[in-house]
């Protein structure tokens, strides 16, 4: 996989945002063509006293929601990048981090000022009770 290093960097930033209690959500968007799958959203949940991700697949007519531990979630999300999604956005209260795949199939990471001022309440509560 030619973008392995960039994918690893992006998902390490996801792990860091969870460990540093800054994670809000993650979204996959900008599809190739017109697939039935429109968006993928990942939000934090607690699974056996650990942070996992609830992944919502937004289809044209319905939504499917599944819960995964963090490593499983990253594996699932990676499978959707470039198939059919060309961008992933990691929302933290430090920055919005974008991973985009261009027409030449090269992935790049950039940052913008944060959309959210606070981490997701699951993250905040988890670390407040540790």
C-alpha positions as CSV (number, residue, x, y, z in Angstrom):
1,X,0.0,0.0,0.0
2,X,1.7,3.2,-1.2
3,X,0.2,5.5,1.5
4,X,0.9,3.2,4.5
5,X,3.1,5.8,6.3
6,X,0.6,8.6,5.9
7,X,-2.3,6.3,7.1
8,X,-0.2,5.3,10.1
9,X,0.6,8.9,10.9
10,X,-3.1,9.8,10.7
11,X,-4.3,6.9,12.8
12,X,-1.5,7.6,15.3
13,X,-2.9,11.1,15.6
14,X,-6.3,9.6,16.3
15,X,-4.8,7.4,19.1
16,X,-2.9,10.4,20.5
17,X,-6.1,12.5,20.5
18,X,-7.9,9.8,22.5
19,X,-5.0,9.4,24.9
20,X,-4.7,13.1,25.4
21,X,-8.4,13.6,25.9
22,X,-8.9,15.9,22.8
23,X,-10.8,13.6,20.5
24,X,-14.3,14.7,19.3
25,X,-15.1,12.6,16.2
26,X,-13.8,11.3,12.9
27,X,-15.5,11.5,9.6
28,X,-14.8,9.9,6.2
29,X,-16.2,11.8,3.3
30,X,-15.9,12.8,-0.4
31,X,-16.6,9.5,-2.2
32,X,-15.4,8.2,-5.5
33,X,-18.4,8.0,-7.9
34,X,-21.9,7.6,-6.5
35,X,-21.7,4.7,-4.0
36,X,-24.6,3.6,-1.8
37,X,-22.3,4.4,1.2
38,X,-22.4,8.2,1.7
39,X,-20.5,8.9,5.0
40,X,-18.7,7.1,7.8
41,X,-18.7,8.6,11.3
42,X,-16.7,7.4,14.3
43,X,-17.5,8.5,17.8
44,X,-15.9,7.3,21.1
45,X,-17.7,4.8,23.3
46,X,-16.7,2.7,26.3
47,X,-16.1,-1.0,25.8
48,X,-15.1,-3.0,28.9
49,X,-13.7,0.2,30.5
50,X,-11.6,1.1,27.5
51,X,-12.2,3.7,24.8
52,X,-13.5,2.2,21.5
53,X,-15.3,3.6,18.5
54,X,-18.9,3.4,17.4
55,X,-18.8,3.5,13.6
56,X,-21.9,4.7,11.8
57,X,-22.2,3.8,8.1
58,X,-24.6,6.3,6.5
59,X,-26.1,4.7,3.4
60,X,-28.6,6.2,1.0
61,X,-31.6,4.7,2.8
62,X,-30.4,3.7,6.2
63,X,-27.7,3.8,8.8
64,X,-25.7,0.9,10.3
65,X,-24.0,1.3,13.6
66,X,-21.3,-1.1,15.0
67,X,-19.0,-0.8,18.0
68,X,-15.4,-1.8,18.0
69,X,-12.3,-1.7,20.1
70,X,-9.8,0.9,18.9
71,X,-7.6,-1.4,16.9
72,X,-10.6,-3.1,15.2
73,X,-12.1,0.3,14.4
74,X,-8.8,1.5,12.8
75,X,-8.7,-1.6,10.7
76,X,-12.4,-1.1,9.6
77,X,-11.8,2.6,8.8
78,X,-8.7,2.0,6.8
79,X,-10.6,-0.3,4.5
80,X,-12.9,2.6,3.5
81,X,-10.1,5.0,2.7
82,X,-9.7,5.3,-1.1
83,X,-12.6,2.8,-1.3
84,X,-14.8,4.9,-1.7
85,X,-13.7,7.8,0.5
86,X,-11.0,10.3,-0.5
87,X,-10.9,12.3,2.8
88,X,-10.8,11.6,6.5
89,X,-11.2,14.3,9.0
90,X,-10.1,13.9,12.6
91,X,-11.8,16.5,14.8
92,X,-10.0,17.3,18.1
93,X,-10.2,20.3,20.3
94,X,-6.6,21.1,19.3
95,X,-7.1,21.0,15.5
96,X,-9.1,19.6,12.6
97,X,-6.7,17.1,10.9
98,X,-7.4,16.3,7.3
99,X,-6.1,13.3,5.3
100,X,-6.9,13.7,1.7
101,X,-6.1,11.5,-1.3
102,X,-5.5,13.3,-4.6
103,X,-6.1,12.2,-8.2
104,X,-2.7,10.5,-8.2
105,X,-3.8,8.5,-5.2
106,X,-1.2,10.2,-2.9
107,X,-2.4,10.9,0.7
108,X,-1.4,14.1,2.5
109,X,-2.2,15.4,6.0
110,X,-3.0,19.0,6.8
111,X,-4.5,20.9,9.8
112,X,-6.9,23.7,10.4
113,X,-8.2,25.5,13.5
114,X,-10.5,23.2,15.5
115,X,-14.2,23.1,14.8
116,X,-14.9,21.8,18.3
117,X,-13.8,23.5,21.5
118,X,-14.2,20.4,23.7
119,X,-13.5,16.7,23.4
120,X,-16.4,14.3,23.2
121,X,-18.1,13.8,26.5
122,X,-17.3,10.1,26.6
123,X,-13.6,11.0,26.4
124,X,-13.9,13.8,29.0
125,X,-15.9,11.6,31.5
126,X,-13.5,8.6,30.9
127,X,-10.4,10.6,31.9
128,X,-12.2,12.5,34.7
129,X,-13.0,9.1,36.4
130,X,-9.6,7.6,36.0
